[in-house]
Amino acid sequence: MKLLTVALLLLFIAMCLASVEGVKCKCSRKGPKIRFSNVRKLEIKPRYPFCVEEMIIVTLWTRVRGEQQHCLNPKRQNTVRLLKWYRVWKEKGR
């Protein structure tokens, strides 16, 4: 009975840890250079304890491939320009 209780408790803890979004870094591989006109959505996620840097996730749309998500390297000059462009574009109301 005691062993069953411990096993269930460990299972519950494992399920809780697996559901936390910050447990693993989603941006293990950085995406390609992108065109600003193909950007549909841009998400900036804070740095988690398991990630070295913040995550910048961009959703692109192309006629050939449809919607795709990519992670961008926050230190690249192209990503910095994209962030600046996206803020201005969003303020104008698209």
DSSP file (Angstrom, degrees, kcal/mol; ACC not computed):
  #  RESIDUE AA STRUCTURE BP1 BP2  ACC     N-H-->O    O-->H-N    N-H-->O    O-->H-N    TCO  KAPPA ALPHA  PHI   PSI    X-CA   Y-CA   Z-CA
    1    1 A M     >        0   0    0      0, 0.0     4,-1.9     0, 0.0     5,-0.1   0.000 360.0 360.0 360.0 -42.7    0.0    0.0    0.0
    2    2 A K  H  >  +     0   0    0      1,-0.2     4,-2.1     2,-0.2     5,-0.2   0.888 360.0  51.6 -66.0 -38.8    2.8    2.4    0.9
    3    3 A L  H  > S+     0   0    0      1,-0.2     4,-2.3     2,-0.2    -1,-0.2   0.883 108.2  51.8 -65.1 -39.3    4.7    1.6   -2.3
    4    4 A L  H  > S+     0   0    0      2,-0.2     4,-2.3     1,-0.2    -1,-0.2   0.889 108.9  50.5 -64.1 -40.7    1.5    2.3   -4.4
    5    5 A T  H  X S+     0   0    0     -4,-1.9     4,-2.2     2,-0.2    -2,-0.2   0.913 111.4  47.7 -64.3 -43.6    1.1    5.7   -2.7
    6    6 A V  H  X S+     0   0    0     -4,-2.1     4,-2.4     2,-0.2    -2,-0.2   0.900 111.8  50.6 -64.7 -40.8    4.7    6.7   -3.4
    7    7 A A  H  X S+     0   0    0     -4,-2.3     4,-2.1     2,-0.2    -2,-0.2   0.908 111.3  47.4 -64.6 -42.5    4.4    5.6   -7.0
    8    8 A L  H  X S+     0   0    0     -4,-2.3     4,-2.3     2,-0.2    -1,-0.2   0.882 111.2  51.7 -66.0 -38.3    1.2    7.6   -7.5
    9    9 A L  H  X S+     0   0    0     -4,-2.2     4,-2.2     2,-0.2    -2,-0.2   0.922 110.6  47.6 -64.3 -44.5    2.8   10.6   -5.9
   10   10 A L  H  X S+     0   0    0     -4,-2.4     4,-2.2     1,-0.2    -2,-0.2   0.884 111.2  51.7 -63.3 -39.1    5.8   10.4   -8.2
   11   11 A L  H  X S+     0   0    0     -4,-2.1     4,-2.1     2,-0.2    -2,-0.2   0.906 109.6  49.8 -63.6 -42.5    3.5   10.0  -11.2
   12   12 A F  H  X S+     0   0    0     -4,-2.3     4,-2.0     2,-0.2    -2,-0.2   0.909 111.1  48.9 -63.0 -43.4    1.6   13.1  -10.2
   13   13 A I  H  X S+     0   0    0     -4,-2.2     4,-2.2     1,-0.2    -2,-0.2   0.900 110.6  50.9 -64.3 -40.9    4.8   15.1   -9.8
   14   14 A A  H  X S+     0   0    0     -4,-2.2     4,-1.9     1,-0.2    -1,-0.2   0.894 109.7  50.1 -64.1 -39.9    6.1   14.0  -13.2
   15   15 A M  H  X S+     0   0    0     -4,-2.1     4,-1.2     2,-0.2    -1,-0.2   0.883 110.3  50.3 -66.6 -38.2    2.8   15.0  -14.8
   16   16 A C  H  X S+     0   0    0     -4,-2.0     4,-0.7     1,-0.2     3,-0.2   0.911 111.4  47.7 -66.2 -42.6    2.9   18.4  -13.2
   17   17 A L  H >< S+     0   0    0     -4,-2.2     3,-0.5     1,-0.2    -1,-0.2   0.850 109.2  54.2 -67.5 -33.8    6.5   19.0  -14.4
   18   18 A A  H 3< S+     0   0    0     -4,-1.9    -1,-0.2     1,-0.2    -2,-0.2   0.783 105.2  54.1 -71.5 -26.6    5.7   17.9  -17.9
   19   19 A S  H 3< S+     0   0    0     -4,-1.2     2,-0.3    -3,-0.2    -1,-0.2   0.642  82.6 103.0 -84.4 -13.3    2.8   20.4  -18.2
   20   20 A V    X<  -     0   0    0     -4,-0.7     3,-1.1    -3,-0.5     4,-0.3  -0.539  66.9-145.4 -71.7 131.2    4.9   23.4  -17.3
   21   21 A E  G >  S+     0   0    0     -2,-0.3     3,-0.6     1,-0.2    -1,-0.1   0.817  93.4  55.6 -68.9 -31.2    5.7   25.4  -20.4
   22   22 A G  G 3  S+     0   0    0      1,-0.2    28,-0.6     3,-0.1    -1,-0.2   0.337  76.8  97.6 -86.3   8.6    9.2   26.4  -19.3
   23   23 A V  G <  S+     0   0    0     -3,-1.1     2,-0.4    -6,-0.2    -1,-0.2   0.898  92.5  21.6 -66.7 -40.0   10.5   23.0  -18.6
   24   24 A K  S <  S-     0   0    0     -3,-0.6     2,-0.5    -4,-0.3    -1,-0.1  -0.947  85.5-109.3-130.0 153.4   12.3   22.7  -21.9
   25   25 A C        -     0   0    0     -2,-0.4     3,-0.3    25,-0.3    -3,-0.1  -0.649  19.7-160.6 -81.0 125.5   13.5   25.2  -24.4
   26   26 A K  S    S+     0   0    0     -2,-0.5     2,-1.0     1,-0.2     3,-0.4   0.740  81.3  67.9 -77.4 -22.9   11.5   25.3  -27.6
   27   27 A C        +     0   0    0      1,-0.2    -1,-0.2    43,-0.1     3,-0.1  -0.476  50.8 136.1 -99.3  63.3   14.1   27.0  -29.6
   28   28 A S  S    S+     0   0    0     -2,-1.0     2,-0.4    -3,-0.3    -1,-0.2   0.808  76.8  36.3 -76.4 -27.8   16.8   24.4  -29.7
   29   29 A R  S    S-     0   0    0     -3,-0.4    42,-0.4    43,-0.0    -1,-0.2  -0.992  85.9-132.2-126.8 130.1   17.3   25.1  -33.5
   30   30 A K        -     0   0    0     -2,-0.4    42,-0.2    -3,-0.1    -2,-0.0  -0.527  24.4-120.5 -83.5 147.9   17.1   28.6  -34.9
   31   31 A G        -     0   0    0     40,-5.0    42,-0.2    -2,-0.2    -1,-0.1  -0.104  30.4 -88.2 -81.1 178.9   15.1   29.3  -38.0
   32   32 A P        -     0   0    0      0, 0.0     2,-0.2     0, 0.0    -1,-0.2  -0.167  53.0 -76.6 -80.5 175.4   16.1   30.7  -41.4
   33   33 A K        -     0   0    0     39,-0.0     2,-0.3     1,-0.0    39,-0.0  -0.548  59.9-155.9 -69.4 139.2   16.3   34.3  -42.6
   34   34 A I        -     0   0    0     -2,-0.2     2,-0.4    -3,-0.1    -1,-0.0  -0.786  17.5-115.0-123.7 161.4   12.7   35.5  -43.2
   35   35 A R    >   -     0   0    0     -2,-0.3     3,-1.0     1,-0.1     4,-0.3  -0.790  20.6-139.3 -91.4 136.3   10.8   38.0  -45.3
   36   36 A F  G >  S+     0   0    0     -2,-0.4     3,-1.4     1,-0.2    -1,-0.1   0.839  99.7  61.9 -64.1 -32.6    9.0   40.6  -43.3
   37   37 A S  G 3  S+     0   0    0      1,-0.3    -1,-0.2    -3,-0.0    -3,-0.0   0.705  98.5  56.8 -69.9 -18.5    5.9   40.5  -45.6
   38   38 A N  G <  S+     0   0    0     -3,-1.0    23,-2.1    22,-0.0     2,-0.3   0.478  79.1 116.3 -89.4  -2.6    5.3   36.8  -44.8
   39   39 A V  E <   +A   60   0A   0     -3,-1.4    21,-0.2    -4,-0.3     3,-0.1  -0.520  29.3 166.4 -74.6 126.6    5.0   37.4  -41.0
   40   40 A R  E     +     0   0A   0     19,-3.3     2,-0.3     1,-0.4    20,-0.2   0.771  67.9   4.8-100.7 -42.3    1.6   36.6  -39.5
   41   41 A K  E     -A   59   0A   0     18,-1.4    18,-3.1     2,-0.0     2,-0.4  -0.998  56.7-159.9-148.8 145.6    2.4   36.6  -35.8
   42   42 A L  E     -A   58   0A   0     -2,-0.3     2,-0.4    16,-0.2    16,-0.2  -0.994   9.8-172.7-131.1 126.0    5.3   37.3  -33.6
   43   43 A E  E     -A   57   0A   0     14,-3.1    14,-2.6    -2,-0.4     2,-0.6  -0.968   8.6-162.9-121.2 132.6    5.7   36.0  -30.0
   44   44 A I  E     -A   56   0A   0     -2,-0.4    12,-0.2    12,-0.2    -2,-0.0  -0.954  12.5-170.1-114.2 113.7    8.4   37.0  -27.6
   45   45 A K  E     -A   55   0A   0     10,-3.1    10,-1.8    -2,-0.6     3,-0.1  -0.834  24.3-112.4-104.2 140.4    8.7   34.6  -24.7
   46   46 A P        -     0   0    0      0, 0.0     2,-0.4     0, 0.0     9,-0.2  -0.133  41.3 -85.1 -67.5 166.1   10.8   35.3  -21.6
   47   47 A R        -     0   0    0      7,-0.1     7,-0.2     5,-0.1     5,-0.1  -0.581  45.6-154.3 -74.0 126.4   14.0   33.4  -20.8
   48   48 A Y    >   -     0   0    0     -2,-0.4     3,-1.4     5,-0.3   -25,-0.1  -0.542  30.7-103.3 -94.6 165.4   13.2   30.3  -18.8
   49   49 A P  T 3  S+     0   0    0      0, 0.0   -26,-0.1     0, 0.0    -1,-0.1   0.795 122.9  47.9 -59.9 -27.1   15.6   28.7  -16.3
   50   50 A F  T 3  S+     0   0    0    -28,-0.6     2,-0.4   -26,-0.0   -25,-0.3   0.508 101.9  76.6 -93.7  -4.1   16.3   25.9  -18.9
   51   51 A C    <   -     0   0    0     -3,-1.4     3,-0.1     1,-0.1     4,-0.0  -0.834  66.9-148.7-107.6 145.6   16.9   28.3  -21.8
   52   52 A V  S    S+     0   0    0     -2,-0.4     2,-0.3     1,-0.1    -1,-0.1   0.861  81.6  10.9 -77.6 -36.8   20.0   30.4  -22.4
   53   53 A E  S    S-     0   0    0     -7,-0.1    -5,-0.3     1,-0.1    -1,-0.1  -0.848  93.1 -76.2-137.6 170.6   18.2   33.3  -24.1
   54   54 A E        -     0   0    0     -2,-0.3     2,-0.5    -7,-0.2    -7,-0.1  -0.282  47.8-118.1 -67.9 156.5   14.6   34.5  -24.7
   55   55 A M  E     -A   45   0A   0    -10,-1.8   -10,-3.1    -9,-0.2     2,-0.6  -0.848  22.4-169.4-102.3 128.4   12.5   32.8  -27.4
   56   56 A I  E     -AB  44  72A   0     16,-0.6    16,-2.5    -2,-0.5     2,-0.5  -0.952  11.0-173.2-115.6 109.5   11.3   34.7  -30.4
   57   57 A I  E     -AB  43  71A   0    -14,-2.6   -14,-3.1    -2,-0.6     2,-0.4  -0.908   0.7-169.8-109.7 124.3    8.8   32.6  -32.3
   58   58 A V  E     -AB  42  70A   0     12,-2.7    12,-2.4    -2,-0.5     2,-0.6  -0.925  12.8-148.3-116.5 137.3    7.5   33.9  -35.6
   59   59 A T  E     -AB  41  69A   0    -18,-3.1   -19,-3.3    -2,-0.4   -18,-1.4  -0.922  21.2-168.8-105.1 122.6    4.6   32.4  -37.6
   60   60 A L  E     -AB  39  68A   0      8,-3.1     8,-2.0    -2,-0.6     2,-0.4  -0.735  11.0-153.7-109.1 156.4    5.0   32.8  -41.4
   61   61 A W  E     + B   0  67A   0    -23,-2.1     2,-0.3    -2,-0.3     6,-0.2  -0.992  17.9 167.7-131.2 127.5    2.6   32.2  -44.2
   62   62 A T  E  >  - B   0  66A   0      4,-1.7     4,-2.1    -2,-0.4    -2,-0.0  -0.952  40.8-123.8-131.3 155.6    3.6   31.3  -47.7
   63   63 A R  T  4 S+     0   0    0     -2,-0.3    -1,-0.1     1,-0.2     4,-0.1   0.855 109.9  44.6 -66.0 -33.6    1.4   30.1  -50.6
   64   64 A V  T  4 S+     0   0    0      1,-0.1    -1,-0.2     2,-0.1    -3,-0.0   0.933 128.2  21.2 -77.6 -47.1    3.5   26.9  -51.0
   65   65 A R  T  4 S-     0   0    0      1,-0.3     2,-0.2     3,-0.0    -2,-0.2   0.570  89.9-147.6-103.4 -11.1    3.9   25.7  -47.4
   66   66 A G  E  <  -B   62   0A   0     -4,-2.1    -4,-1.7     2,-0.0     2,-0.3  -0.543  60.5  -2.9  77.6-145.3    1.1   27.5  -45.6
   67   67 A E  E     +B   61   0A   0     -6,-0.2     2,-0.3    -2,-0.2    -6,-0.2  -0.666  69.1 171.3 -87.4 136.0    1.7   28.5  -42.0
   68   68 A Q  E     -B   60   0A   0     -8,-2.0    -8,-3.1    -2,-0.3     2,-0.4  -0.988  23.1-139.3-140.2 148.8    5.0   27.6  -40.3
   69   69 A Q  E     +B   59   0A   0     -2,-0.3     2,-0.3   -10,-0.2   -10,-0.2  -0.908  22.3 178.0-110.5 138.9    6.6   28.5  -37.0
   70   70 A H  E     -B   58   0A   0    -12,-2.4   -12,-2.7    -2,-0.4     2,-0.4  -0.976  24.8-131.1-135.8 149.7   10.3   29.3  -36.6
   71   71 A C  E     -B   57   0A   0    -42,-0.4   -40,-5.0    -2,-0.3     2,-0.3  -0.824  25.3-151.8 -96.1 140.6   12.5   30.3  -33.8
   72   72 A L  E     -B   56   0A   0    -16,-2.5   -16,-0.6    -2,-0.4   -39,-0.0  -0.866  20.0-113.4-114.8 149.3   14.8   33.3  -34.4
   73   73 A N    >   -     0   0    0     -2,-0.3     3,-1.3   -42,-0.2     6,-0.3  -0.696  22.2-150.5 -78.0 118.1   18.1   34.1  -32.9
   74   74 A P  T 3  S+     0   0    0      0, 0.0    -1,-0.1     0, 0.0   -19,-0.1   0.644  91.4  58.6 -68.0 -12.9   17.6   37.3  -30.8
   75   75 A K  T 3  S+     0   0    0      4,-0.1     2,-0.1     5,-0.0    -2,-0.0   0.616  81.2 102.7 -91.7 -13.3   21.1   38.4  -31.3
   76   76 A R  S <> S-     0   0    0     -3,-1.3     4,-1.8     1,-0.1     3,-0.2  -0.418  74.0-131.2 -73.0 146.6   21.1   38.5  -35.1
   77   77 A Q  H  > S+     0   0    0      1,-0.2     4,-2.2     2,-0.2     5,-0.2   0.857 106.9  57.1 -65.4 -36.0   20.7   41.9  -36.7
   78   78 A N  H  > S+     0   0    0      1,-0.2     4,-2.1     2,-0.2    -1,-0.2   0.874 106.5  49.5 -63.6 -37.5   17.9   40.7  -39.0
   79   79 A T  H  > S+     0   0    0     -6,-0.3     4,-2.4     2,-0.2    -1,-0.2   0.890 109.0  51.7 -68.9 -39.9   15.8   39.7  -35.9
   80   80 A V  H  X S+     0   0    0     -4,-1.8     4,-2.0     1,-0.2    -2,-0.2   0.916 111.5  47.7 -62.4 -42.8   16.4   43.1  -34.2
   81   81 A R  H  X S+     0   0    0     -4,-2.2     4,-2.7     1,-0.2    -2,-0.2   0.890 110.0  53.0 -64.0 -39.2   15.2   44.8  -37.4
   82   82 A L  H  X S+     0   0    0     -4,-2.1     4,-2.8     2,-0.2    -2,-0.2   0.915 108.3  49.8 -62.5 -43.6   12.2   42.5  -37.6
   83   83 A L  H  X S+     0   0    0     -4,-2.4     4,-2.0     2,-0.2    -1,-0.2   0.911 113.0  46.5 -61.7 -43.2   11.2   43.3  -34.0
   84   84 A K  H  X S+     0   0    0     -4,-2.0     4,-1.8     2,-0.2    -2,-0.2   0.928 114.8  46.9 -64.8 -45.0   11.5   47.1  -34.7
   85   85 A W  H  X S+     0   0    0     -4,-2.7     4,-2.6     1,-0.2    -2,-0.2   0.896 110.9  52.0 -63.0 -41.6    9.5   46.7  -38.0
   86   86 A Y  H  X S+     0   0    0     -4,-2.8     4,-2.4     1,-0.2    -1,-0.2   0.888 108.0  51.1 -66.3 -39.5    6.8   44.6  -36.4
   87   87 A R  H  X S+     0   0    0     -4,-2.0     4,-2.0     2,-0.2    -1,-0.2   0.918 113.6  44.6 -63.2 -43.5    6.2   47.1  -33.5
   88   88 A V  H  X S+     0   0    0     -4,-1.8     4,-1.6     2,-0.2    -2,-0.2   0.918 114.0  49.9 -65.4 -43.6    5.8   50.0  -36.0
   89   89 A W  H  <>S+     0   0    0     -4,-2.6     5,-1.7     1,-0.2     4,-0.4   0.881 111.5  48.5 -63.4 -39.4    3.6   47.9  -38.3
   90   90 A K  H ><5S+     0   0    0     -4,-2.4     3,-0.9     1,-0.2    -1,-0.2   0.868 107.9  54.5 -71.0 -36.3    1.4   46.9  -35.3
   91   91 A E  H 3<5S+     0   0    0     -4,-2.0    -1,-0.2     1,-0.2    -2,-0.2   0.844 102.5  57.7 -65.3 -33.0    1.0   50.5  -34.1
   92   92 A K  T 3<5S-     0   0    0     -4,-1.6    -1,-0.2    -5,-0.1    -2,-0.2   0.637 116.7-115.3 -72.0 -13.1   -0.2   51.6  -37.5
   93   93 A G  T < 5       0   0    0     -3,-0.9    -3,-0.2    -4,-0.4    -2,-0.1   0.728 360.0 360.0  85.6  22.9   -3.0   49.1  -37.2
   94   94 A R      <       0   0    0     -5,-1.7    -1,-0.2     0, 0.0    -4,-0.1   0.476 360.0 360.0  61.7 360.0   -1.9   46.9  -40.1
